[in-house]
């Protein structure tokens, strides 16, 4: 079983300019701090441990929604509900 119930896969587009990468990188870092999100691997984001029951729903869900406001920067942006086996795809 996973140590989390929800995750976001957010992969940046390869063709972003330096300034675009800088901009979206700052947005992602700000949201990570506000929502207590950590990066796992290259493109996966989850709530920082400890996760109690399903308390990762809110932070990870809001992280996904906020990133969706900038979906033009991503080649892949998906929200996974691990315990239901569902995926919401923004990009």
N, CA and C atoms as an extended XYZ file, in Angstrom:
273
Properties=species:S:1:pos:R:3:atomname:S:1:resname:S:1:resid:I:1 pbc="F F F"
N         0.844       -1.192        0.000 N   UNK     1
C         0.000        0.000        0.000 CA  UNK     1
C         0.883        1.248        0.000 C   UNK     1
N         0.398        2.290       -0.612 N   UNK     2
C         1.120        3.552       -0.672 CA  UNK     2
C         1.071        4.271        0.664 C   UNK     2
N         2.003        5.181        0.870 N   UNK     3
C         2.018        6.008        2.060 CA  UNK     3
C         1.192        7.264        1.860 C   UNK     3
N         0.467        7.351        0.766 N   UNK     4
C        -0.350        8.516        0.454 CA  UNK     4
C        -1.601        8.036       -0.279 C   UNK     4
N        -2.637        8.873       -0.262 N   UNK     5
C        -3.902        8.547       -0.912 CA  UNK     5
C        -4.111        9.309       -2.212 C   UNK     5
N        -3.408       10.428       -2.353 N   UNK     6
C        -3.564       11.305       -3.509 CA  UNK     6
C        -2.192       11.764       -3.969 C   UNK     6
N        -2.051       11.960       -5.267 N   UNK     7
C        -0.799       12.495       -5.789 CA  UNK     7
C        -1.079       13.297       -7.054 C   UNK     7
N        -0.146       14.170       -7.387 N   UNK     8
C        -0.208       14.960       -8.618 CA  UNK     8
C         1.045       14.661       -9.419 C   UNK     8
N         0.856       14.406      -10.691 N   UNK     9
C         1.973       14.303      -11.624 CA  UNK     9
C         1.970       15.605      -12.421 C   UNK     9
N         3.060       16.352      -12.344 N   UNK    10
C         3.170       17.642      -13.031 CA  UNK    10
C         4.500       17.680      -13.774 C   UNK    10
N         4.425       17.510      -15.075 N   UNK    11
C         5.627       17.520      -15.910 CA  UNK    11
C         5.627       18.782      -16.759 C   UNK    11
N         6.712       19.547      -16.635 N   UNK    12
C         6.834       20.785      -17.392 CA  UNK    12
C         7.078       20.503      -18.866 C   UNK    12
N         6.600       21.399      -19.720 N   UNK    13
C         6.870       21.295      -21.146 CA  UNK    13
C         8.357       21.475      -21.397 C   UNK    13
N         8.873       20.745      -22.346 N   UNK    14
C        10.294       20.805      -22.697 CA  UNK    14
C        10.677       22.126      -23.363 C   UNK    14
N         9.728       22.753      -24.039 N   UNK    15
C        10.033       23.947      -24.829 CA  UNK    15
C         9.859       25.271      -24.082 C   UNK    15
N         9.741       25.227      -22.764 N   UNK    16
C         9.595       26.464      -21.998 CA  UNK    16
C        10.887       27.272      -22.029 C   UNK    16
N        10.730       28.563      -22.098 N   UNK    17
C        11.898       29.455      -22.042 CA  UNK    17
C        12.432       29.481      -20.613 C   UNK    17
N        13.597       30.046      -20.457 N   UNK    18
C        14.191       30.184      -19.124 CA  UNK    18
C        13.253       30.970      -18.213 C   UNK    18
N        12.718       32.075      -18.713 N   UNK    19
C        11.824       32.909      -17.901 CA  UNK    19
C        10.540       32.179      -17.541 C   UNK    19
N         9.999       31.404      -18.457 N   UNK    20
C         8.793       30.623      -18.162 CA  UNK    20
C         9.079       29.559      -17.109 C   UNK    20
N        10.215       28.878      -17.232 N   UNK    21
C        10.600       27.873      -16.227 CA  UNK    21
C        10.789       28.510      -14.856 C   UNK    21
N        11.408       29.676      -14.851 N   UNK    22
C        11.629       30.403      -13.604 CA  UNK    22
C        10.288       30.761      -12.956 C   UNK    22
N         9.376       31.301      -13.757 N   UNK    23
C         8.063       31.715      -13.271 CA  UNK    23
C         7.290       30.540      -12.675 C   UNK    23
N         7.142       29.464      -13.443 N   UNK    24
C         6.336       28.342      -12.962 CA  UNK    24
C         7.047       27.609      -11.829 C   UNK    24
N         8.361       27.587      -11.845 N   UNK    25
C         9.100       26.983      -10.739 CA  UNK    25
C         8.844       27.705       -9.430 C   UNK    25
N         8.790       29.037       -9.483 N   UNK    26
C         8.490       29.820       -8.282 CA  UNK    26
C         7.066       29.580       -7.809 C   UNK    26
N         6.117       29.471       -8.741 N   UNK    27
C         4.724       29.172       -8.384 CA  UNK    27
C         4.622       27.815       -7.700 C   UNK    27
N         5.290       26.817       -8.268 N   UNK    28
C         5.248       25.471       -7.698 CA  UNK    28
C         5.848       25.479       -6.298 C   UNK    28
N         6.986       26.115       -6.124 N   UNK    29
C         7.631       26.154       -4.797 CA  UNK    29
C         6.761       26.858       -3.776 C   UNK    29
N         6.134       27.937       -4.158 N   UNK    30
C         5.247       28.662       -3.255 CA  UNK    30
C         4.066       27.787       -2.832 C   UNK    30
N         3.459       27.115       -3.792 N   UNK    31
C         2.334       26.230       -3.488 CA  UNK    31
C         2.770       25.054       -2.626 C   UNK    31
N         3.936       24.505       -2.893 N   UNK    32
C         4.445       23.396       -2.076 CA  UNK    32
C         4.551       23.826       -0.619 C   UNK    32
N         5.088       25.000       -0.376 N   UNK    33
C         5.243       25.477        0.994 CA  UNK    33
C         3.886       25.723        1.646 C   UNK    33
N         2.974       26.366        0.939 N   UNK    34
C         1.652       26.683        1.492 CA  UNK    34
C         0.837       25.437        1.796 C   UNK    34
N         0.956       24.426        0.940 N   UNK    35
C         0.116       23.230        1.047 CA  UNK    35
C         0.815       22.053        1.735 C   UNK    35
N         2.072       22.255        2.151 N   UNK    36
C         2.847       21.178        2.774 CA  UNK    36
C         3.009       19.985        1.827 C   UNK    36
N         3.399       20.302        0.601 N   UNK    37
C         3.575       19.305       -0.463 CA  UNK    37
C         5.065       19.051       -0.658 C   UNK    37
N         5.403       17.801       -0.943 N   UNK    38
C         6.788       17.431       -1.232 CA  UNK    38
C         6.850       16.782       -2.615 C   UNK    38
N         8.000       16.920       -3.236 N   UNK    39
C         8.230       16.304       -4.541 CA  UNK    39
C         8.862       14.945       -4.324 C   UNK    39
N         8.316       13.945       -5.002 N   UNK    40
C         8.834       12.582       -4.933 CA  UNK    40
C         9.222       12.179       -6.351 C   UNK    40
N        10.483       11.917       -6.567 N   UNK    41
C        10.915       11.586       -7.921 CA  UNK    41
C        10.960       12.820       -8.783 C   UNK    41
N        10.830       12.632      -10.087 N   UNK    42
C        10.962       13.742      -11.034 CA  UNK    42
C         9.743       14.638      -11.113 C   UNK    42
N         8.549       14.068      -11.172 N   UNK    43
C         7.351       14.843      -11.476 CA  UNK    43
C         6.170       14.565      -10.548 C   UNK    43
N         6.372       13.881       -9.447 N   UNK    44
C         5.286       13.470       -8.560 CA  UNK    44
C         5.287       14.304       -7.289 C   UNK    44
N         4.094       14.761       -6.897 N   UNK    45
C         3.931       15.594       -5.705 CA  UNK    45
C         2.868       14.987       -4.797 C   UNK    45
N         3.173       14.938       -3.496 N   UNK    46
C         2.261       14.408       -2.487 CA  UNK    46
C         2.347       15.275       -1.245 C   UNK    46
N         1.397       15.083       -0.336 N   UNK    47
C         1.456       15.779        0.950 CA  UNK    47
C         2.605       15.195        1.758 C   UNK    47
N         3.286       16.058        2.496 N   UNK    48
C         4.374       15.596        3.356 CA  UNK    48
C         3.818       14.680        4.445 C   UNK    48
N         4.625       13.736        4.857 N   UNK    49
C         4.267       12.839        5.949 CA  UNK    49
C         4.308       13.598        7.272 C   UNK    49
N         3.574       13.218        8.278 N   UNK    50
C         2.692       12.047        8.281 CA  UNK    50
C         1.335       12.351        7.645 C   UNK    50
N         0.783       11.333        7.045 N   UNK    51
C        -0.577       11.416        6.507 CA  UNK    51
C        -1.457       10.587        7.421 C   UNK    51
N        -2.496       11.210        7.938 N   UNK    52
C        -3.419       10.542        8.853 CA  UNK    52
C        -4.752       10.387        8.135 C   UNK    52
N        -5.201        9.143        8.028 N   UNK    53
C        -6.429        8.828        7.299 CA  UNK    53
C        -6.340        9.412        5.894 C   UNK    53
N        -7.193       10.359        5.580 N   UNK    54
C        -7.202       10.938        4.236 CA  UNK    54
C        -6.962       12.439        4.288 C   UNK    54
N        -6.122       12.894        5.218 N   UNK    55
C        -5.884       14.334        5.351 CA  UNK    55
C        -5.005       14.904        4.238 C   UNK    55
N        -4.607       14.070        3.296 N   UNK    56
C        -3.869       14.576        2.139 CA  UNK    56
C        -4.801       15.021        1.011 C   UNK    56
N        -6.084       14.757        1.143 N   UNK    57
C        -7.052       15.120        0.109 CA  UNK    57
C        -7.037       16.622       -0.189 C   UNK    57
N        -7.209       17.434        0.826 N   UNK    58
C        -7.283       18.884        0.651 CA  UNK    58
C        -6.022       19.491        0.073 C   UNK    58
N        -4.864       19.272        0.714 N   UNK    59
C        -3.646       19.892        0.198 CA  UNK    59
C        -3.298       19.479       -1.237 C   UNK    59
N        -3.416       18.212       -1.531 N   UNK    60
C        -3.054       17.735       -2.870 CA  UNK    60
C        -4.089       18.200       -3.899 C   UNK    60
N        -5.366       18.185       -3.511 N   UNK    61
C        -6.420       18.662       -4.403 CA  UNK    61
C        -6.259       20.134       -4.741 C   UNK    61
N        -5.999       20.955       -3.736 N   UNK    62
C        -5.801       22.381       -3.980 CA  UNK    62
C        -4.537       22.636       -4.802 C   UNK    62
N        -3.496       21.869       -4.551 N   UNK    63
C        -2.258       21.989       -5.321 CA  UNK    63
C        -2.552       21.752       -6.805 C   UNK    63
N        -3.311       20.698       -7.099 N   UNK    64
C        -3.681       20.376       -8.476 CA  UNK    64
C        -4.517       21.487       -9.109 C   UNK    64
N        -5.514       21.974       -8.390 N   UNK    65
C        -6.389       23.024       -8.916 CA  UNK    65
C        -5.593       24.291       -9.203 C   UNK    65
N        -4.718       24.667       -8.282 N   UNK    66
C        -3.906       25.872       -8.478 CA  UNK    66
C        -2.961       25.717       -9.672 C   UNK    66
N        -2.331       24.560       -9.806 N   UNK    67
C        -1.461       24.339      -10.967 CA  UNK    67
C        -2.261       24.368      -12.263 C   UNK    67
N        -3.506       23.941      -12.203 N   UNK    68
C        -4.367       23.953      -13.377 CA  UNK    68
C        -4.574       25.347      -13.946 C   UNK    68
N        -4.396       26.362      -13.122 N   UNK    69
C        -4.497       27.747      -13.592 CA  UNK    69
C        -3.343       28.093      -14.543 C   UNK    69
N        -2.304       27.274      -14.513 N   UNK    70
C        -1.111       27.502      -15.334 CA  UNK    70
C        -0.840       26.312      -16.250 C   UNK    70
N        -1.885       25.621      -16.673 N   UNK    71
C        -1.707       24.368      -17.403 CA  UNK    71
C        -0.953       24.511      -18.714 C   UNK    71
N        -0.872       25.725      -19.255 N   UNK    72
C        -0.126       25.914      -20.499 CA  UNK    72
C         1.372       25.660      -20.318 C   UNK    72
N         1.843       25.578      -19.074 N   UNK    73
C         3.256       25.332      -18.788 CA  UNK    73
C         3.582       23.836      -18.687 C   UNK    73
N         2.567       22.985      -18.725 N   UNK    74
C         2.764       21.571      -18.475 CA  UNK    74
C         2.494       20.709      -19.703 C   UNK    74
N         3.273       19.659      -19.838 N   UNK    75
C         2.987       18.655      -20.864 CA  UNK    75
C         2.135       17.544      -20.262 C   UNK    75
N         2.137       17.469      -18.932 N   UNK    76
C         1.320       16.483      -18.228 CA  UNK    76
C         0.961       17.069      -16.865 C   UNK    76
N        -0.336       17.059      -16.540 N   UNK    77
C        -0.809       17.510      -15.242 CA  UNK    77
C        -1.996       16.638      -14.867 C   UNK    77
N        -1.780       15.747      -13.902 N   UNK    78
C        -2.794       14.761      -13.532 CA  UNK    78
C        -2.894       14.630      -12.014 C   UNK    78
N        -4.117       14.371      -11.555 N   UNK    79
C        -4.411       14.188      -10.135 CA  UNK    79
C        -4.889       12.758       -9.931 C   UNK    79
N        -4.244       12.034       -9.049 N   UNK    80
C        -4.565       10.626       -8.813 CA  UNK    80
C        -5.190       10.438       -7.439 C   UNK    80
N        -6.336        9.772       -7.428 N   UNK    81
C        -6.986        9.332       -6.202 CA  UNK    81
C        -6.644        7.853       -6.083 C   UNK    81
N        -5.654        7.541       -5.268 N   UNK    82
C        -5.104        6.191       -5.205 CA  UNK    82
C        -6.093        5.165       -4.651 C   UNK    82
N        -6.877        5.543       -3.653 N   UNK    83
C        -7.758        4.550       -3.043 CA  UNK    83
C        -8.994        4.274       -3.878 C   UNK    83
N        -9.342        5.156       -4.809 N   UNK    84
C       -10.453        4.914       -5.719 CA  UNK    84
C        -9.988        4.487       -7.089 C   UNK    84
N        -8.707        4.643       -7.366 N   UNK    85
C        -8.183        4.286       -8.676 CA  UNK    85
C        -8.634        5.225       -9.770 C   UNK    85
N        -8.819        6.508       -9.441 N   UNK    86
C        -9.291        7.492      -10.404 CA  UNK    86
C        -8.208        8.497      -10.758 C   UNK    86
N        -8.300        9.025      -11.970 N   UNK    87
C        -7.350       10.033      -12.437 CA  UNK    87
C        -8.127       11.183      -13.062 C   UNK    87
N        -7.795       12.407      -12.675 N   UNK    88
C        -8.318       13.615      -13.323 CA  UNK    88
C        -7.168       14.193      -14.134 C   UNK    88
N        -7.416       14.431      -15.404 N   UNK    89
C        -6.370       14.928      -16.293 CA  UNK    89
C        -6.693       16.362      -16.694 C   UNK    89
N        -5.743       17.273      -16.408 N   UNK    90
C        -5.865       18.660      -16.839 CA  UNK    90
C        -5.135       18.854      -18.156 C   UNK    90
N        -4.013       18.168      -18.319 N   UNK    91
C        -3.210       18.229      -19.553 CA  UNK    91
C        -2.758       16.818      -19.864 C   UNK    91
